Amino acid sequence: MHITPAEKRWRPWIEAHQRTGLTVRAFCNENGLKYSTFSWWKQRIRNLDRARSETQFIALTVAEPPKALTLTLWERRVEVPVNMDTDLALLRRVVEALS
């Protein structure tokens, strides 16, 4: 999963808050942050972290030589036929970009 510039900007604030022990409102007041925006980003980053920890690809070979590759991402499956025309290097780059 790609990390956006906005996430890079907000993640340090979220981590700093966790170290302080302050309430969200008190932390926002002390640092000049808008409470609603901070709260939204706190939830967003929690959801992103959860999704990233659950992300996994599983590659299965069905026969020798393999006739298809099955990729599983967030409980969705994609079957890619493997034959002489399959660009395995490109497929690997796509998988790496998605992980």
TAKA-V903564 format. One record per run of one state. SS is the DSSP state (2 for helix, 1 for strand, 0 for the rest). FROM is the first residue (numbers start at 0). LEN is the number of residues. Records with the same first field share a line. If there is no record, write none. Layout:
SS = FROM-LEN + FROM-LEN
This chain:
0 = 0-4 + 20-3 + 31-3 + 54-6 + 61-6 + 73-2 + 81-6 + 98-1
2 = 4-16 + 23-8 + 34-20 + 87-11
1 = 60-1 + 67-6 + 75-6
